[in-house]
Amino acid sequence: MTSFALGVGIGLSLIVAIGAQNAFVLRQGIARRHVGLVVAICALSDAVLITAGVAGVGAVVDRLPVLVTVVTVAGAVFLLTYGALAFRRALRPSALVLGDDSAVASRRTVALTALALTWLNPHVYLDTMVFLGSVANRETGSDRWLFAGGAVVASLLWFTALGVGARFLTPVFARPGAWRVLDVAVGGVMVAIAVVLITGL
């Protein structure tokens, strides 16, 4: 149980940090649109990456800086684009009043966005596959898989809590002005992360 608890603790410490993925889950949770789909994609993606890291794939990724560079550039471009869209939405917040189906993205669009925010983020590979993988492999025998299980559970708990818990903010976001503030914040987070990625190359 110690290894499992360690996995939960370290997993949460990495996942809870504010980032592009969390901002997207929060926004979908507030709007109550495709929350289960987004949570499932984020949690399952983390589970795959964590399992791969414990299995040793993280060591391979760590030795392929070109792959990390490609993902970094692609991720930065996507984040800048998503950030620009968030700023554009902030200029027209009335289009986001809850119940206005004309502004609702399709399940396909939401799913692709969640996948892109997860798999085009180089920090996801470094955090889950490289870092968590290396920590897990310090454990002996089956303990490393208990650690991995803890990290996977931490991811599932966090995304579920964020997506479902966000609905309690819905009354606040019934006002267009609140959506403007949220979208400006989301756009700022996306652009800031993109800048950090680009300057870190």
C-alpha positions, 0 to 999 in steps of 0.5 A: 500500500505504501507504493500505491499511496506514493503513486497517488501522491506524486501523480496528484502533484504533477496533474493538479498543476494548472495547465492547458488540459486542466483548463479545458476540462474545467471549461467543459465541466462548467458548460456541462458539455461532453464531460464524461468523454473529456474525463475518459480521454484524459484519464485513459491517456494518462493511464496509457502513458504511465503504464508505458513509462513503467514498462520502460518506454520513458527511457527510450523517449528520453534518448530521442530529443528529436521526437520531443522537439517535434511534439514541442513545436506541434504542441506550441502551434496548437496551443497558440491556435487554441489560445487565439480562439479563446480570446476570440470567444471572449470578445463575444461572451453572449454566444456562450450563455448556457443553453445556447446550443448554437455555440456548442462544439460537437463530440468529435471536436471536443474529443479531438481537442482533448486528445490534442491537448494531451498528446501534443503536450511534451510535458505529459511525456516528460511527467508521466513516461519519463519522471513517473516511469523512473520513480516507479522503477526504483520500486522493487518487484510488483511494487512498481506496478502498485505505484503505477496503479496509484498514479493512474487512480490519482489521474482518474480521481482528479479529472473526475473531480475537476469535470464534475465539480466544475458544474457547481460554478455554473450559476456564476457562468450564467452571466456572459461576463464570467465567460469572458473572464474565463476565456481570457484566463484560458487563452492566457494559460494556453499562450503562456505555455506555448511561449514556454515551450518555444523558448525552451527549445 
